[in-house]
Amino acid sequence: MLFIVTLVVFGVLHMAPGDPALILAGPSEATPAVLAQIRQEWGLNDPVYVQYVRWAGRIVRGDLGLSMAYNKMPVADLLRVAVPKTLNLNLAAILFGLVVAVPAGVICAIRKYSLWDHALSLLSLLGISMPSFWLALMMMILFSVKLHWLPTAGATTWKHYVMPTIALGAALAGGLAQIIRSSVLEAISNDYVRTARAKGLTERTVLFKHVLKNAAIPIVTYLGYRVAYLMSGLVVVETVFAWPGMGRLAADALFRRDYFVVQATVLVGAVTVVLANLLVDLLYGTLDPHIRYQ
């Protein structure tokens, strides 16, 4: 999967219009001699397959190359600053989604077809439907421009986390609440729940010890799937809030045709998604002993 990702990203970037040598030189210094020197220095005159093999060989050795747009800084140094910011924002969005979705989904399930069920289901549908960039802009207008409660950009205090976390986590919370509702409703109808109730266990014990544990597989599957969405949504949200993370770094590098930075950020994102799916597969055996390999 990672090999295919590297091929696609490398091919798309090199097929896109524009000359990175022209961007590096600048309009005022873009003489034919300067452009030729830059292409020779960065290996842009070589065939595309030669450039790919050279870049892939460096990746295997742990060398992500030098940035074209950031004064030849090592790409690894840029990622070393940006990746922790992105991971913190991702974890905050996932935590927000869980804190909102688990109570909402459980309430909808145990109070099926009630006013609470209809209201929370409507809110979850709104969370799924709203694009992250639109929600980010609306919150910025309300809480920053109108009320002056929250800062519009940066990543230094807890206040900077509030709006990006909600913008990223709203869709996650909405979808997860629906998954939890369906899973809990399905689990409640099973025989082991009736047996647990017949033993005299309290509803809270039945819910948390038996129902939620057996309803965890669809929840974990959905979380693993949404990691890919979070990684793609980061580009928009981090750009809107000027968040100094990997998404904004990728967007800036894309506009500047900084090949090595774009390729490295997409590769890191792909590694994250692959590892998340691997972790989900491993958790299946822990959550449900029936599907463990013997």
DANORFEN-V730857 format. One record per residue. N is the residue number from 0. RES is the residue in three letters. OMEGA is omega in degrees with one decimal (none if undefined). D_FIRST is the distance of its C-alpha to the first C-alpha in Angstrom with 2 decimals. Layout:
n->N res->RES omega->OMEGA d_first->D_FIRST
n->N res->RES omega->OMEGA d_first->D_FIRST
This chain:
n->0 res->MET omega->179.5 d_first->0.00
n->1 res->LEU omega->178.0 d_first->3.79
n->2 res->PHE omega->178.7 d_first->5.38
n->3 res->ILE omega->178.7 d_first->5.17
n->4 res->VAL omega->-179.8 d_first->6.24
n->5 res->THR omega->178.6 d_first->8.77
n->6 res->LEU omega->-177.0 d_first->10.01
n->7 res->VAL omega->-177.1 d_first->10.66
n->8 res->VAL omega->-179.3 d_first->12.30
n->9 res->PHE omega->-178.9 d_first->14.23
n->10 res->GLY omega->-178.4 d_first->15.41
n->11 res->VAL omega->-179.0 d_first->16.53
n->12 res->LEU omega->-177.1 d_first->18.38
n->13 res->HIS omega->174.5 d_first->20.17
n->14 res->MET omega->-177.7 d_first->21.17
n->15 res->ALA omega->179.5 d_first->22.65
n->16 res->PRO omega->179.3 d_first->26.44
n->17 res->GLY omega->-177.9 d_first->28.21
n->18 res->ASP omega->178.5 d_first->28.92
n->19 res->PRO omega->177.9 d_first->27.70
n->20 res->ALA omega->178.2 d_first->30.68
n->21 res->LEU omega->178.5 d_first->33.02
n->22 res->ILE omega->179.9 d_first->31.62
n->23 res->LEU omega->-177.2 d_first->31.95
n->24 res->ALA omega->-175.0 d_first->35.46
n->25 res->GLY omega->-177.1 d_first->36.72
n->26 res->PRO omega->-175.0 d_first->39.03
n->27 res->SER omega->-175.4 d_first->42.13
n->28 res->GLU omega->-172.5 d_first->40.89
n->29 res->ALA omega->173.3 d_first->38.83
n->30 res->THR omega->179.0 d_first->41.11
n->31 res->PRO omega->-179.2 d_first->39.87
n->32 res->ALA omega->179.9 d_first->40.46
n->33 res->VAL omega->179.5 d_first->38.49
n->34 res->LEU omega->178.6 d_first->35.53
n->35 res->ALA omega->179.3 d_first->35.59
n->36 res->GLN omega->179.9 d_first->35.74
n->37 res->ILE omega->179.7 d_first->32.75
n->38 res->ARG omega->178.9 d_first->30.61
n->39 res->GLN omega->-178.0 d_first->31.73
n->40 res->GLU omega->-177.2 d_first->31.10
n->41 res->TRP omega->177.9 d_first->27.48
n->42 res->GLY omega->-176.9 d_first->26.68
n->43 res->LEU omega->178.3 d_first->26.36
n->44 res->ASN omega->-178.8 d_first->28.57
n->45 res->ASP omega->174.4 d_first->26.17
n->46 res->PRO omega->-175.2 d_first->24.12
n->47 res->VAL omega->-178.0 d_first->20.71
n->48 res->TYR omega->176.6 d_first->18.96
n->49 res->VAL omega->177.6 d_first->21.16
n->50 res->GLN omega->-179.7 d_first->20.27
n->51 res->TYR omega->-179.1 d_first->16.50
n->52 res->VAL omega->179.0 d_first->17.15
n->53 res->ARG omega->179.8 d_first->19.56
n->54 res->TRP omega->-179.9 d_first->17.33
n->55 res->ALA omega->177.5 d_first->14.35
n->56 res->GLY omega->176.9 d_first->17.12
n->57 res->ARG omega->179.7 d_first->18.44
n->58 res->ILE omega->-180.0 d_first->15.23
n->59 res->VAL omega->179.0 d_first->15.15
n->60 res->ARG omega->179.8 d_first->18.79
n->61 res->GLY omega->179.4 d_first->18.30
n->62 res->ASP omega->-179.5 d_first->20.00
n->63 res->LEU omega->177.0 d_first->18.66
n->64 res->GLY omega->-179.7 d_first->21.59
n->65 res->LEU omega->179.8 d_first->24.58
n->66 res->SER omega->176.0 d_first->25.01
n->67 res->MET omega->-172.0 d_first->26.85
n->68 res->ALA omega->-176.1 d_first->28.44
n->69 res->TYR omega->173.5 d_first->29.24
n->70 res->ASN omega->175.8 d_first->31.69
n->71 res->LYS omega->174.2 d_first->29.24
n->72 res->MET omega->174.7 d_first->28.27
n->73 res->PRO omega->-179.6 d_first->25.38
n->74 res->VAL omega->179.3 d_first->22.24
n->75 res->ALA omega->178.5 d_first->21.80
n->76 res->ASP omega->177.4 d_first->25.27
n->77 res->LEU omega->179.7 d_first->24.50
n->78 res->LEU omega->-179.8 d_first->21.49
n->79 res->ARG omega->177.0 d_first->23.71
n->80 res->VAL omega->-171.7 d_first->26.08
n->81 res->ALA omega->-173.9 d_first->23.84
n->82 res->VAL omega->178.1 d_first->21.21
n->83 res->PRO omega->177.6 d_first->24.00
n->84 res->LYS omega->179.5 d_first->25.53
n->85 res->THR omega->179.2 d_first->22.37
n->86 res->LEU omega->178.2 d_first->21.80
n->87 res->ASN omega->179.7 d_first->25.49
n->88 res->LEU omega->177.3 d_first->25.37
n->89 res->ASN omega->-179.9 d_first->22.36
n->90 res->LEU omega->177.7 d_first->24.19
n->91 res->ALA omega->178.4 d_first->27.38
n->92 res->ALA omega->178.7 d_first->25.91
n->93 res->ILE omega->178.8 d_first->24.53
n->94 res->LEU omega->176.8 d_first->27.92
n->95 res->PHE omega->179.1 d_first->29.77
n->96 res->GLY omega->-179.8 d_first->27.92
n->97 res->LEU omega->-178.4 d_first->28.74
n->98 res->VAL omega->-179.9 d_first->32.32
n->99 res->VAL omega->-169.8 d_first->32.97
n->100 res->ALA omega->-175.4 d_first->31.09
n->101 res->VAL omega->176.9 d_first->32.22
n->102 res->PRO omega->-178.6 d_first->35.96
n->103 res->ALA omega->-179.9 d_first->35.67
n->104 res->GLY omega->179.7 d_first->33.78
n->105 res->VAL omega->179.4 d_first->36.18
n->106 res->ILE omega->178.7 d_first->39.24
n->107 res->CYS omega->-177.6 d_first->38.17
n->108 res->ALA omega->-176.0 d_first->37.76
n->109 res->ILE omega->175.2 d_first->41.02
n->110 res->ARG omega->-175.4 d_first->42.94
n->111 res->LYS omega->178.1 d_first->41.59
n->112 res->TYR omega->176.2 d_first->43.13
n->113 res->SER omega->177.3 d_first->45.11
n->114 res->LEU omega->177.4 d_first->45.50
n->115 res->TRP omega->-179.1 d_first->43.00
n->116 res->ASP omega->-178.8 d_first->40.44
n->117 res->HIS omega->-178.2 d_first->40.98
n->118 res->ALA omega->-179.1 d_first->41.04
n->119 res->LEU omega->176.7 d_first->37.90
n->120 res->SER omega->177.0 d_first->36.03
n->121 res->LEU omega->178.8 d_first->37.16
n->122 res->LEU omega->178.4 d_first->36.01
n->123 res->SER omega->176.7 d_first->32.55
n->124 res->LEU omega->176.3 d_first->32.36
n->125 res->LEU omega->179.0 d_first->33.39
n->126 res->GLY omega->179.0 d_first->30.75
n->127 res->ILE omega->-171.1 d_first->27.99
n->128 res->SER omega->-174.6 d_first->29.60
n->129 res->MET omega->174.4 d_first->30.32
n->130 res->PRO omega->-176.2 d_first->27.86
n->131 res->SER omega->-178.3 d_first->27.16
n->132 res->PHE omega->179.3 d_first->28.67
n->133 res->TRP omega->178.2 d_first->31.80
n->134 res->LEU omega->178.6 d_first->32.32
n->135 res->ALA omega->-180.0 d_first->31.89
n->136 res->LEU omega->179.6 d_first->34.51
n->137 res->MET omega->177.7 d_first->36.89
n->138 res->MET omega->179.4 d_first->36.83
n->139 res->MET omega->178.7 d_first->37.40
n->140 res->ILE omega->-175.4 d_first->40.39
n->141 res->LEU omega->-170.1 d_first->41.85
n->142 res->PHE omega->-179.2 d_first->41.33
n->143 res->SER omega->-175.2 d_first->41.41
n->144 res->VAL omega->-175.5 d_first->43.57
n->145 res->LYS omega->-173.1 d_first->45.96
n->146 res->LEU omega->-179.8 d_first->46.27
n->147 res->HIS omega->179.5 d_first->45.26
n->148 res->TRP omega->-171.6 d_first->43.72
n->149 res->LEU omega->177.9 d_first->40.28
n->150 res->PRO omega->-177.3 d_first->39.12
n->151 res->THR omega->-174.7 d_first->37.05
n->152 res->ALA omega->177.9 d_first->34.91
n->153 res->GLY omega->-178.4 d_first->34.00
n->154 res->ALA omega->-174.9 d_first->32.50
n->155 res->THR omega->-177.8 d_first->35.37
n->156 res->THR omega->-179.2 d_first->37.06
n->157 res->TRP omega->179.4 d_first->36.22
n->158 res->LYS omega->179.2 d_first->37.55
n->159 res->HIS omega->-177.4 d_first->34.74
n->160 res->TYR omega->-167.6 d_first->32.23
n->161 res->VAL omega->-174.9 d_first->34.03
n->162 res->MET omega->176.4 d_first->33.17
n->163 res->PRO omega->179.5 d_first->29.50
n->164 res->THR omega->179.8 d_first->28.94
n->165 res->ILE omega->-179.9 d_first->30.67
n->166 res->ALA omega->178.8 d_first->28.95
n->167 res->LEU omega->-172.1 d_first->25.48
n->168 res->GLY omega->-176.6 d_first->26.62
n->169 res->ALA omega->179.7 d_first->28.83
n->170 res->ALA omega->177.3 d_first->26.27
n->171 res->LEU omega->179.9 d_first->24.66
n->172 res->ALA omega->-179.3 d_first->28.17
n->173 res->GLY omega->179.1 d_first->29.19
n->174 res->GLY omega->-179.4 d_first->26.35
n->175 res->LEU omega->177.9 d_first->26.49
n->176 res->ALA omega->178.1 d_first->30.26
n->177 res->GLN omega->177.7 d_first->30.00
n->178 res->ILE omega->-180.0 d_first->27.56
n->179 res->ILE omega->178.6 d_first->29.94
n->180 res->ARG omega->-179.0 d_first->32.92
n->181 res->SER omega->-177.8 d_first->31.63
n->182 res->SER omega->179.7 d_first->30.48
n->183 res->VAL omega->177.5 d_first->33.80
n->184 res->LEU omega->178.8 d_first->35.83
n->185 res->GLU omega->-178.8 d_first->34.21
n->186 res->ALA omega->-177.7 d_first->34.73
n->187 res->ILE omega->-176.8 d_first->38.32
n->188 res->SER omega->-177.6 d_first->39.35
n->189 res->ASN omega->-176.0 d_first->38.46
n->190 res->ASP omega->-176.2 d_first->41.22
n->191 res->TYR omega->176.0 d_first->40.31
n->192 res->VAL omega->177.2 d_first->41.01
n->193 res->ARG omega->177.5 d_first->44.42
n->194 res->THR omega->179.4 d_first->45.09
n->195 res->ALA omega->177.9 d_first->44.28
n->196 res->ARG omega->179.3 d_first->46.62
n->197 res->ALA omega->177.3 d_first->49.27
n->198 res->LYS omega->179.2 d_first->49.22
n->199 res->GLY omega->178.8 d_first->50.33
n->200 res->LEU omega->178.8 d_first->47.21
n->201 res->THR omega->-179.7 d_first->47.08
n->202 res->GLU omega->178.9 d_first->44.80
n->203 res->ARG omega->178.7 d_first->42.99
n->204 res->THR omega->178.2 d_first->42.35
n->205 res->VAL omega->-176.2 d_first->41.21
n->206 res->LEU omega->-172.3 d_first->38.84
n->207 res->PHE omega->-176.0 d_first->37.19
n->208 res->LYS omega->-174.5 d_first->37.39
n->209 res->HIS omega->-172.2 d_first->36.63
n->210 res->VAL omega->-176.3 d_first->35.39
n->211 res->LEU omega->179.4 d_first->32.80
n->212 res->LYS omega->-178.8 d_first->31.46
n->213 res->ASN omega->176.4 d_first->30.90
n->214 res->ALA omega->-171.7 d_first->29.52
n->215 res->ALA omega->-174.5 d_first->26.85
n->216 res->ILE omega->176.1 d_first->23.92
n->217 res->PRO omega->179.8 d_first->23.64
n->218 res->ILE omega->179.4 d_first->24.15
n->219 res->VAL omega->177.8 d_first->21.39
n->220 res->THR omega->-179.8 d_first->18.98
n->221 res->TYR omega->178.7 d_first->20.08
n->222 res->LEU omega->177.5 d_first->19.80
n->223 res->GLY omega->178.6 d_first->16.15
n->224 res->TYR omega->-175.8 d_first->15.57
n->225 res->ARG omega->176.6 d_first->17.84
n->226 res->VAL omega->178.0 d_first->16.04
n->227 res->ALA omega->177.5 d_first->13.81
n->228 res->TYR omega->-179.7 d_first->17.21
n->229 res->LEU omega->-179.5 d_first->18.81
n->230 res->MET omega->178.8 d_first->16.39
n->231 res->SER omega->179.2 d_first->17.02
n->232 res->GLY omega->-178.7 d_first->20.69
n->233 res->LEU omega->-177.0 d_first->21.23
n->234 res->VAL omega->-177.9 d_first->21.55
n->235 res->VAL omega->-174.8 d_first->24.46
n->236 res->VAL omega->180.0 d_first->26.13
n->237 res->GLU omega->177.6 d_first->26.05
n->238 res->THR omega->-179.4 d_first->27.44
n->239 res->VAL omega->-175.6 d_first->30.18
n->240 res->PHE omega->-178.6 d_first->31.29
n->241 res->ALA omega->-179.8 d_first->30.78
n->242 res->TRP omega->-174.0 d_first->28.69
n->243 res->PRO omega->-177.8 d_first->27.82
n->244 res->GLY omega->-174.6 d_first->24.18
n->245 res->MET omega->179.5 d_first->20.75
n->246 res->GLY omega->178.6 d_first->20.88
n->247 res->ARG omega->177.0 d_first->24.21
n->248 res->LEU omega->179.4 d_first->23.25
n->249 res->ALA omega->-179.9 d_first->20.39
n->250 res->ALA omega->178.8 d_first->22.91
n->251 res->ASP omega->-179.6 d_first->25.60
n->252 res->ALA omega->179.3 d_first->23.48
n->253 res->LEU omega->178.5 d_first->22.38
n->254 res->PHE omega->-179.2 d_first->26.06
n->255 res->ARG omega->-178.2 d_first->26.99
n->256 res->ARG omega->177.3 d_first->24.31
n->257 res->ASP omega->-172.3 d_first->23.30
n->258 res->TYR omega->-170.7 d_first->20.25
n->259 res->PHE omega->179.2 d_first->19.37
n->260 res->VAL omega->179.4 d_first->19.79
n->261 res->VAL omega->-179.7 d_first->17.74
n->262 res->GLN omega->-178.8 d_first->14.78
n->263 res->ALA omega->-179.7 d_first->15.22
n->264 res->THR omega->178.0 d_first->15.66
n->265 res->VAL omega->178.9 d_first->12.60
n->266 res->LEU omega->177.6 d_first->10.55
n->267 res->VAL omega->176.9 d_first->12.63
n->268 res->GLY omega->178.7 d_first->12.17
n->269 res->ALA omega->177.1 d_first->8.37
n->270 res->VAL omega->179.1 d_first->9.15
n->271 res->THR omega->-179.3 d_first->11.92
n->272 res->VAL omega->179.8 d_first->10.32
n->273 res->VAL omega->178.9 d_first->7.96
n->274 res->LEU omega->177.6 d_first->11.26
n->275 res->ALA omega->178.1 d_first->13.32
n->276 res->ASN omega->175.7 d_first->11.85
n->277 res->LEU omega->178.6 d_first->12.25
n->278 res->LEU omega->177.5 d_first->15.71
n->279 res->VAL omega->178.8 d_first->16.58
n->280 res->ASP omega->179.3 d_first->15.95
n->281 res->LEU omega->179.7 d_first->18.15
n->282 res->LEU omega->179.1 d_first->20.73
n->283 res->TYR omega->-179.4 d_first->21.26
n->284 res->GLY omega->178.0 d_first->23.08
n->285 res->THR omega->-177.5 d_first->25.14
n->286 res->LEU omega->-177.2 d_first->26.20
n->287 res->ASP omega->-179.2 d_first->26.99
n->288 res->PRO omega->-179.0 d_first->28.27
n->289 res->HIS omega->-175.5 d_first->28.33
n->290 res->ILE omega->174.2 d_first->24.59
n->291 res->ARG omega->174.9 d_first->24.41
n->292 res->TYR omega->-179.7 d_first->23.69
n->293 res->GLN omega->none d_first->27.03
